[in-house]
Amino acid sequence: MVAIEHSVFALPFAYLATLTAMRLHPAADGSWMRWDVLVLVTVAMVAGRTLAMAANRIIDRHIDARNPRTAQRELVTGAVSLPTAYVGCAVSLVFFVGSAALLNPLCLVLSPLAVAPLIVYPYAKRFTDFPHAVLGLAQMVAPVGAWLAVTGTFAGSGPAIVLGLAVGLWIGAFDLIYACQDVEFDRSSGVRSTPARFGVATALRASSASHALTWALLVWFGLWASFGALWWIGLAIVAVALIWEHRLVKPHDLSKVNRAFFTANGFVAMALFAFAALDLLFR
């Protein structure tokens, strides 16, 4: 129900922010890798992901039951019970707040602000034509929070904010593509989304523009964080992957949405993180 494989989208960028912050802010003895922080960031990300997905499934279960594409989800079929899902949410919230508390006081204080958009997002389709922006905001939190996990202060966090904006735009943009599958159902049932309101072609153009801006922000992040040649190689590969993604999906042909959503975007996250990590290690 939690679709843990979706962690391939946000988790690499949380790790990217964590490692970059460690590299730019080494310990007093000159060492930069802090495994305890990396483990706690991982716990926070897994807990946050579990909380978000479980809450989404609980809140949307009645809509999911009416939509043929989602009618086989676990809460609809009974494969997972509603009490189990609520317990999963509660346990995840405890682990999320607990890991934030163990990281530093700032992360603890800000943890409710990280949780809020995760819970608001499932409701967004009920009151706005731009729920994808709420999802982007929720995902923007990951790299910013990971940076603060290392530094414990907003001072010098500009690169993290730029990276967060890039991640938020990137995920919001491919959510636009994903939402195109449900245009007819959304219109007939009153579910709100950008494709349902403005049409598939407009949504795909907005997604392309957002991904172009994402790439520009990643350039800015790389310059600000002083990455080397390997980062720029990775970023060139990402550009090719994003172009390929948008060539897969056309207004009159949505048959390759899942390939664009899972394959292309999973590759983007993993490839960029791999080249960034190598750049940090060999710099």
Buried (B, 14 or more C-beta within 10 A) or exposed (E): BBEEEBBBBBBBBBBBBBBBBBBBBEEEEEEBEBEEBBEBBBBBBBBBBBBBBBBBBBBBBEBBEEBEEBEEBBBBEEEBEEEBBEEBBEBBBEBBBBBBBBBBEBBBEBBEEBBEBBBBBBBBBEEBBBBBBBBBBBBBBBBBBBBBBBBBEBEEBBBBBBBBBBBBBBBBBBBBBBBBBBBEBBBEEEBBBBBBBEBBEBBBBBBBEBBBBBBEBBBBBBEBBEBBEBBBBBBEBBBEBBBBBBEBBEBEEBEBBEEBBBBBBBBBBBBBBBBBBBBBEEE
